[in-house]
Amino acid sequence: MASIGGDSIARQFVRERLDFAIPGALAVISLIAAVPATAAELSPWRGVYECWGPLHADGTGRPERAVEFALLDDAVYADRDGARGRYKLTASGMLTMMSGPLSGTRYRQTGGLTFKLVGATEDGPAICSFSPGKDAHAAGW
């Protein structure tokens, strides 16, 4: 019988510890979630972003080469032909091409490695996604 009483005391001790620990852990989690993302956390990977127009009924999309880009560093981009310009990425996820061949073109970051063209191509909206393995410094990718 002594071991049954000991188990009961141990369970009560664990319950008391959990009653204290769980609210503390939840407070830390909610505090972390309330901290806004910084521009560094929104920074996309450097490299090539290929763009695709709206999907057709058969699930295929059309490449939108005119709005594709490669991020070369924290401020410089290149188009498919290798022409360069400057870009700006805001903390809210708006990527704006400030100069160069895509000057004035804007994209909304929808995920760390995906952007949606603000406005539309002749076919409709375009989505641009990171393309690993492509050399951003090579013209034509």
PyMOL commands that set and color helices and strands:
alter all, ss='L'
color gray80, all
select helices_A, chain A and resi 2-34+39-42+65-67
alter helices_A, ss='H'
color red, helices_A
select strands_A, chain A and resi 47-52+69-71+76-78+84-89+94-97+106-111+114-117+127-130
alter strands_A, ss='S'
color yellow, strands_A
deselect
rebuild
show_as cartoon
